[in-house]
Amino acid sequence: MSEFFHMGGYAFYVWMSYGIALVVLLGNLLSPILLKKRLLRELARREQRSRRP
């Protein structure tokens, strides 16, 4: 098991690339969700503003 995690001396680069890929994938997943929430709040605020006399 130790040899698997050591990966022949390249463990740092391999695990770092896995980590960076995970961060990028999570960013690609969360970015549109957060953008949608922000846009919906902005539209609701504009609609309330337009309803004021």
N, C-alpha and C positions, 0 to 999 in steps of 0.2 A: 504494500500500500504506500509505503514511503517513497518507493521508486516512481510510482504513478504521480504523486504530487511533486516530486523533484523534476520529472520529465527530462532526464538526461542533461541537466544543467540549464535548460531553457524555461524553467518554470516561471520565472519572473515575467518574461515576455509573453508566454502563453496565457497566464492568469491575468495579466494586465490587459491583454487584447480581449479576453472574455469580459472583463469588467467594463472596458470602454464600450464594447458592443452592447452590453446590458444597459448602460447609461443612455446610449443613443436610442435603443429600442424603447426604453421607458419614456424618454423625451418625446419620441415620435407618437407614443400612445397618449401621453398626458397633454401635450401642447394643444391639439384640437379640442379636447374636452374643456380645458380652461378657457380657450378662446371662445367657444360656444357659450359658456356661462357668462363671460364678460359681455359678449354681444347681446345676449338676451337681457341682461341687466340694463345695458345702455338703451336698448329699444323700449323697455318698459319705462325707463325714466323719461325718454323723449315723448312717449305716448301720454304719460301723466302731465308733462309740461304742456302738451298741445291741448289737453282737455281743460286747462285752467282758463277762466274767463279773462 
